[in-house]
Amino acid sequence: MSSDANVKDKDAQSGGFMDTLRVIIHALLLAVFIRIFLYQPFNIPSGSMIPTLLVGDYLFVSKFSYGYSKHAFPWSPDIFEGRIFGSNPERGDVAVFKLPSNTSENYIKRVIGLPGDRIQMIDGVLNINGEAVKRERIEDFVGPRSACESGTNYTDVVIPRYRETLPNGVSYDTLDCRTNSSADDTQVFVVPENRFFMMGDNRDNSSDSRVPHSGVGYVPRENFIGRADIIFFSIDETASWFTPWRWPMEIRWSRFLDLIN
């Protein structure tokens, strides 16, 4: 083979490598752009939003739903105050936010109270601005005992389930693990300006705006990261990295691409 052919072969190999490198860099930049500005993945590590969200659910959160604050970006850089291109969370949204008492932690709850609202729980029934929210008993929820208790007891239990409908028509299911729990009867919470009142759907197993010293309190508008829109993957909370042969049976196939209400 001539020296010219060898040079051409080396040039072709070099060109192929650079093309591949450019494709990889462009793909990484696109992935970073999507994660920062469009959709960010989150997983559910606790049962506070059962039955809407289960431990082991992986979901996409739309970053653009509420606009952007410093908390929309990695490490919450202090580059500006407030929100840009923003719109307010709506009542009934399932939203991810930075915990007001520790902005290194992400929480996910449902938006229940808007600025100016009066929120109170009376005998386990949600009241908004002095009116009881519609609540009807539906079929029981059957799931792991860990939905109502801390620990790793995965024995199935039967838990009363209710369908709750907010004044704007948003409906979702809630659980009532314990009657007469401390969060079933509360004071009246008056939501301040630019703050939101957040609650978990698993009412007796959720540290949220009802619970003193939970660190949640009234969530500032700028603390919102985005709205939870869709579940893209789900696997049973008992699944283990060390038993991959069980994964096909532990993956919750029916939850793939479920929209979050």
N, C-alpha and C positions, 0 to 999 in steps of 0.2 A: 504494500500500500504506500502511496506517495506521501510525502510530508504534508502536502496541501490537503489531502484527504484526512490525515490525522488532525490537522488544525480545525478542519470543518467539523469533524466528529466532536472535538473538544468544545468548539463553539456551540454546537447543538446541545451537548450535555449541559453546558453552562447556561444556555438560554432556557432549557427545560427546567433546570433548578430554580432560576430566577422567576420564571412564570409561576411555578408551584409556590414559591415563597410569597409572591405578590397576591396570589389567590388566598393563601392562608392569612396574610396580614389584612386583606380586605374583609375576609370573613370574620376575623376577630374584631375589627373596627365596627362592622355592622352589628355584631352581637353586643358589643359594649354600648353602642348607640341605642339599640332596642332596649337593653336592660335599664339604662339611665333615663331615657326619655319616653319609652312606650310601655313596655311590660316587664315587670320584675317577678321572678319566681319566689314563692315562699312555701314552706311546709308547716303542717299543723302538729305541734308537739304535745298539746294538752287537750283536755275534753271540754273546755269552757263553751265551745260553740256547737256541741252535739245537740240535736241530730243534724243540723245543717252541714257542719263540717266534722269529720271524724279524724281521730289521731291517725297519722299516716297519709292524709290527703296532701297532694302537692298542687298548688294553684298559681295562676297568673293574676297579678294585680296591675290594673291599668294606672300608670303614673300620670297620664294626661287628664284623667277624669276630674281632678280637683286643681289642675295647674301644678306649679312647682314652687316649693319653698326650699330652704337650705337642706331640709330633712329628706328631700327627694333624691339627693345625691349621696354617694358613698362618703361616710365619715362626717356628714352634716357640716360641710365647710361654711364658715361664717362670712359668706360673700354678699348676702343681701338680706333684708328683713321682709317679713310678710310673704305673700304669694304673688307669682306672676302668671298671667294667662289663666287665672283661677276662677273656679266656681265652687259654691259651697256644697259640702256633703248633704245628701237628701235623707230625710227620715226613712229608716228601713234599710239603708245601704249597709252592707258588710264591708268594713274598712280596716285597713292596716294603718297604724299610727305609732309614733314614738311615744313611749311612756313619759308623761310629763315629769315625773320624779327622777327618771333615769333615761335619758334620750339615747343611750346605747342599746336599749331593749325595744324590740318591736312587739306590739300587741295587736290582736285582731278581735274586734267586737262589732256589734250592730249599733248603728246610729239611732238612738231613741229620742233624745231631746235636742231641740234646736235652740239657738239663743232666744232668751225671753220665756221659754217654756217653764211650766211648773210640773215636776215629775214626782210621783209618789207611788209606792207599792202599798196596797191595802189588802190584807188577807190573801197575798199571793197574786193579786190582780193589778196589772199596770194601770195607773191613772195618769192621763196627760191633760193638764189645764183643767183639772176638776172633773174630767169625764173618764169613766172606766172604759178601757180598750176592749173591744169585742174579743171574747175568749171562749172557745168551744172545745170540749173533750173529744178527742179522736182515738184511734186505735193505739194501744200501748206500744212503746218502744222496747224492743228486745235487744239487749246489748251487754257488753262486759260490765262487771261490777265496778270497774275502774271509772266508769262514766259518773259515778256518784261518790266514789271513795278514792282516796289516794292509795298508791301502792300498785302492785302487779297482779292483783286477783282478777283473772279474766273470765271467771265463771259468769255465764249469762244470767241476767236478772231482768225482770219486767218493770218498766218505769212508766208512770202516767205521762201521757203526751197531750199537748194542747195546741190548737191552731189559733194564733193571735193575728188580728188584723188591725193595722194602724189607721189613723184617721185619713191618710192619703191613699188607702187601699192596698198597701203592701202587706202580704200575708206570709207567714212562716211558722214553723213548728218550734215549740219550746218543751223542755222537760221539767218535771216537778219531782225531784228526788225525795224531798222531805217536806212533810206538812209542818207548818208553824216554824219554819226556819228563821234565823235572825234577819234575813234579807226579804222576808215575806211582808213585813210591815216596817216602813221607813218614815222618816221625816219628809217634809216637802222640800225638794231640791229646786231652787230657782236658777236656771242656766244663765250665766253671765253673757255679756256681749262677746262675740267672736269665740265662744266656747261651745262644746257639744257634750251631751250626756250619753255615755256608751254602756251597753249591757250585753252580757253573753246569753245565748239562747238556752244554755244549760243553767237555769236560773239559780240552782242551789249549789253550783260548783263553778262559780265564776267570780274572780276578783275584778270588779268593775266599778263604775261611778257610784254605785249604791254603797260600796263597802268602805268604811273608814279605814285609813292607814293602808289602803291597797296600792297607793301611789298613782292611781288613775285619775280620780277627781273629775273635774271638768277639763276636757281635752281641747287645747288651743287649736285654732284653725290651721296654723302653720305646722302643727305636728303631724298632720295627715300625710301619709306616703301615697296612698291610692286606694281605689275600690277593688275589692276582690270580685273577679268576673267569672272565672271558669276553672274547674278542676281538670288538670291534664294528666294526672297519675294518682293512683291510690293503692296502698298496700296495708294489710292488716298490721295492727300495732304489735302483734306477737312475732312478726317476721324477724329473722336473724340473718346477718351476713354469713353466718357459719353453716346455714342449711339452705343453700341455693336450690337444691332439688325440690324444695317445698314452695318456692316462689310462685310457680304457675297456679297453685291452689290458694295462695295467700294474697295474690293481687286481686283487687276489687275491680274487675273488668267493667262492671256495670256503671261505675262512677266516672269512667273516662269521658272527658269533654262535657261533663255536667255543668250547666250554667248555675251560678250561685244566686239564690233569691234571698 
